Amino acid sequence: MTPDVEVAALLKQELARQETVLSMIPSENAPSLAVLEAVGSVAGNKYAEGYPGKRYYEGNAVVDKIELLAINRAKQLFNAEHVNVQAYSGSPANQAVFLAFLKPGDTFMGLDLACGGHLTHGSPVNFSGRIYKPVSYGLDKETELLDMNAVREIALREKPKLIISGLTAYPRTINFKEFQKIAEEVGAIHLADVSHIAGLIAGESHPSPFPYTDLVMMTTHKTLRGPRGALLLCKEKYAKELDKAVFPGLQGGPHENNIAGIAVALYEALQPTFKEYSLQIVKNASVLAKELMNKGFKLVTNGTDNHLILMDLRQQGISLGKQAAFALNEAGICCNMNSVPYDPALPYKPSGLRFGTPILTTRGMKEQEMKLVAGWITEVLQNMDNSGTKLRIAKEVKELCLRFPLYPELKQ
Ligand code: DSN
């Protein structure tokens, strides 16, 4: 058989793209080669329905050891009582929580998508909003911060069975302890969806939901720097129901190659250097935010405590997000358009931009480089229709990127 040159060429092109642009979508990262190798390994050939020691297929002695390594490393890293590593990604993992602890039609609370929540936190187009009864909480209109008194009032009024804390576009820390207190007061279960900030929690640069939060879900491919996948972590009393919901409730055979990649990523996150890495992600975001504000941009909540920045472009023009993200991409800066709190525009033409620093930090960039990046973002946003400016910046971006390679070991 002749090799497939088409996909090989496209993969080469994608590597070249990633090496030469500033990838600033905050939910993305670039795992180590060791993680990528595990994901591409023979572990993916194995069917392993069930859990370690109790499988429905023979031949799982080695795979059991891999899965147990992932479980035990996650327990150690996060100080968790019970861990399930089988969910295919964040949305199925959240689905498993609903399946385990709610019945169709039950009320639950989550952060409004437009204020930085996730689709699975109650969007009407998602399973969570179609099968269950979502009650959203928002942000304070003045400060754009979470108002825990308002969350408590809604919880007391609506008596939800589940309260979700967590974010995809909220640039500040979350008070998980307060969420847990409110959940206990109204008899709800509390799920902290820490997908975006998992690596920051692991590196102690964001307050942890452990050990008091009932259930924690995190994807493994964002700040945690693993492969695509998810971890569900919980108190022992919820373990049986949660495991049953993942398998056989929702999924069949776990993707053991991904679980092997997760185990490797957790090993890396347990090393002392991961703390420095996670702190640098936050430092980089903080410098970038300050620089952008000094240049006159409005950032939601006027800054950031984590890895992400949400820029409000309404001063420049409602619905400008898409055009701005497009222009930045032409200049080699890849971010995403995003709604801002109480955005008058629709999600497909929103008024904001979302930036993150995980990949830039993975490349080894620091505060000095963030100042350069802020300058380029400013120049592009002030000259969105100027092809010459965008071309020049793309060239400068490429030069910087080549000084900070993502995968120096890989041939291009
Ligand atoms: N869609 C992801 C994000 O970009 O934040 C979350 O799953």
Residues whose N, C-alpha, C, O or C-beta is under 5 A from the ligand:
A	BS01	DSN	S27 T168
